[in-house]
């Protein structure tokens, strides 16, 4: 059996965020012996995911948790990045949903940053983001905050401030 991850490692598993590999074990499913990663999300230790080690589609959703250096590099790379904006709302939502499903760390951060900048731009004009754009922004933030808080050993509430400080943006006044 060829396995990429080991028991006790933390990984990101798609939209489920950071998970502990609680075990790697062989089980019988439909009269067939298979090896499985047993994952427990750090945000819900009562949930369990059984990922067949030989299932490339599912194991393709697993990746190592980003390091502090990788996170800082990502944050630095998206400063002022607004080129994802698509004027057609329906087309934009399709593109954003696709990016959310992919859970690519750079894509999620780029999308969140772009929506944040767009929100600021619209606010200066006395306008607001659409409810669907706000929903996408919240989802992207939730996915990135989960991993960043874990990797940086910060609370989820501190991540926004960390990112804004890193890129030189003042914290919002609420």
N, C-alpha and C positions, 0 to 999 in steps of 0.2 A: 504494500500500500504506500503510495506516494502522497504525503501530506505537506502542505506548505506552512501550516500553523500548528502550534503546540498547545497543550493544556496549560492554562495559566496566563496565556497571552491575551491582550486586549486588541480587538479589531473593530473596524467600522463595518456594519452590515446594512448596506443600502439605506433606506429611509428609517431603519430601526436604530441608527446611531451606534454609539460605542457599546460593545458587548464583550463580556469575559468569555473566553473559551473554557467552559467549565469542565469539559472532558472531550476526549477523542476516543471513541470506542466502537467496537463491532457489534452490530445488532442484526437480528433477522427481521426482514420486512418482506411480506408476500413470499415467504419460503425461500428468500434469498439473503445471504449474509453480505452485509455492507458495512463500511466504516462511515461514521458520522462525526461531525463537529457538533457538540452540544453547546449552544450559545445562551447566555443570560444577559439581557440588556441592563446596563448599569442604572437606568432610570426606572426599571420595573423588574426587580429580582424574582418576581413570581412568574414571569413569562419565560418560556424556553423555546428555542428554535433548534430543530434537528436538521442539519445540512449534510447531505451525502457528500463525502469527500470526492467521489468520482463524478459528481454532477457539475460540469463546467459552468452551466448557466447560473446555478446558485452560488457556487464558490467564486464565480466572477464578480459577485456583489460584495465579496469580502476584500478588505484591504487593511494594511497596517494603519494605525492611528498616526496622524501627522505629528512631527516633532515641533518643538518651539521654533526652531530655525526655519522649518518648512512653512509654518503658519506665518511667521514674520515676513518671509519671502513672498508668500501669497498676498498678504495685506499690502506690502509695498508695491506689488505688481498691479494692483487694481485701483490705486489712487487716481481719482478723477475719471475713471473709466465709465463712459456713458454710451458707448457704441452699440450696446445691445438693444436700445430702444427701437421698437417697431411701432409706427403710427397706427396701423390697423389693429384695433383692440383684439379681435378674434385671432388673428395671426400671431399677435404678441402672446396671448394666453396659451395658445398651442405650443409655441416655442418655450415658454416658461415652464409649462407642465412637463414637457419633455426633459428640460434641464433638471427639474425636481426629481423625476424618476431616475435619471442617470446618477444623481448624487455625486457628481464630480466636484471635489472641493474647490477648485479654481472657478468652475462655472457657477457654483452656488454663491461664492463670495462676490464674483463679478456681478451677478444678477442682483444680489442684495445691495451692493454699493451703487449700482446704476439706479435702482429704485429709490434708494436713499437720496441720491443727488437729484433725481427727478422730483421727488417729494419737496425738497428744498426749493428747487426752481419754480415749481407750481405754487408753493406757499408764498413766494415773493410776488407772484402775480395775483394773489388772493384766491387761488384755486387749490384743489386737493387731488390726490391720486384716486383712481376709481376703487370701489370696494374689491374688485377682483385683483387689482394690482397690490392693494394692501394685504390681501389674503396670501398672495404669492410671496410678498416681502416677509410676512410673519413666518411662513413655512421655511423659507430659505434661512432666516435668522435662527429659527429653532434647530434646524439641521446643523448649521455651523456652530452655534453656541454649545450644543451637546458635546461635540468633539473638542472644541477649543477650550471649554471649561475643564474638561478632563485632562487634556494635554498640558495646559498652562497652569493647572492646579489653582484655578480661580472659580468663584461662584458664577453661575450663568448670568447673574445680574451685573457682574463686573466686565463681561466680555465686550459689550458695546463701548464702554468707556475705554477699554484697552485698545480696541481697533481705532476709535476716533482719536485717541492720543497718538497712536502710531502714525496716523496719516495727517495729523495736525488740524483736526476739525474740533471746534468747540462742542462740548456736550450741550444737548438741547435744553432749553429752559422750559420747564412744564409748570 
